Amino acid sequence: MANETAAELLAQAKKDYGTPAERAERASDARIATGLAKAHGNEAAGAPRGRRA
């Protein structure tokens, strides 16, 4: 790791994190997934629990 050049490190970072457009798309997908998880959690919180007689 200590012997890597700045160019090699930048290339690895680009490979790991993608382009700005790819990062923006992943962030958008994450916001959508978070919103859906919150909605499903709210639905589950309002659902009846336990057995019904």
Backbone torsions as a table, in degrees:
resi	resn	phi	psi	omega
1	MET	NA	-39.7	-177.3
2	ALA	-68.4	-22.2	-177.4
3	ASN	-90.2	-1.8	-178.8
4	GLU	-73.8	143.8	177.5
5	THR	-85.3	167.2	178.6
6	ALA	-61.2	-38.5	179.7
7	ALA	-63.2	-40.0	178.5
8	GLU	-66.4	-39.9	178.5
9	LEU	-66.2	-40.7	178.1
10	LEU	-65.5	-39.6	178.2
11	ALA	-63.9	-40.6	179.3
12	GLN	-66.7	-40.4	178.5
13	ALA	-63.4	-42.1	178.2
14	LYS	-62.3	-40.8	178.9
15	LYS	-65.0	-41.9	-177.5
16	ASP	-72.1	-41.2	-170.7
17	TYR	-106.8	-14.4	178.1
18	GLY	79.0	-176.4	-179.9
19	THR	-79.7	164.8	176.8
20	PRO	-56.3	-36.8	178.8
21	ALA	-66.2	-40.1	178.6
22	GLU	-66.4	-39.9	178.0
23	ARG	-64.7	-40.4	179.3
24	ALA	-64.2	-39.8	178.5
25	GLU	-65.3	-41.7	177.6
26	ARG	-64.4	-39.3	178.5
27	ALA	-64.1	-40.6	178.0
28	SER	-64.1	-44.8	178.0
29	ASP	-60.8	-39.4	179.7
30	ALA	-65.9	-39.6	178.1
31	ARG	-63.7	-39.9	178.5
32	ILE	-64.4	-45.9	-179.7
33	ALA	-62.4	-39.3	178.7
34	THR	-64.4	-43.1	178.7
35	GLY	-62.4	-42.7	178.4
36	LEU	-65.4	-39.9	178.9
37	ALA	-63.5	-41.0	178.3
38	LYS	-64.7	-42.7	179.8
39	ALA	-62.8	-44.1	179.8
40	HIS	-66.5	-37.3	176.7
41	GLY	-63.4	-41.0	178.2
42	ASN	-65.3	-39.1	177.0
43	GLU	-63.6	-43.5	-178.9
44	ALA	-65.7	-35.9	-179.7
45	ALA	-66.0	-29.0	-178.9
46	GLY	-90.6	-6.6	-178.4
47	ALA	-75.6	146.3	177.3
48	PRO	-65.1	148.3	-178.5
49	ARG	-117.3	159.4	175.8
50	GLY	79.4	-175.6	-179.0
51	ARG	-86.5	149.7	176.1
52	ARG	-103.6	138.6	-178.7
53	ALA	-86.3	NA	NA
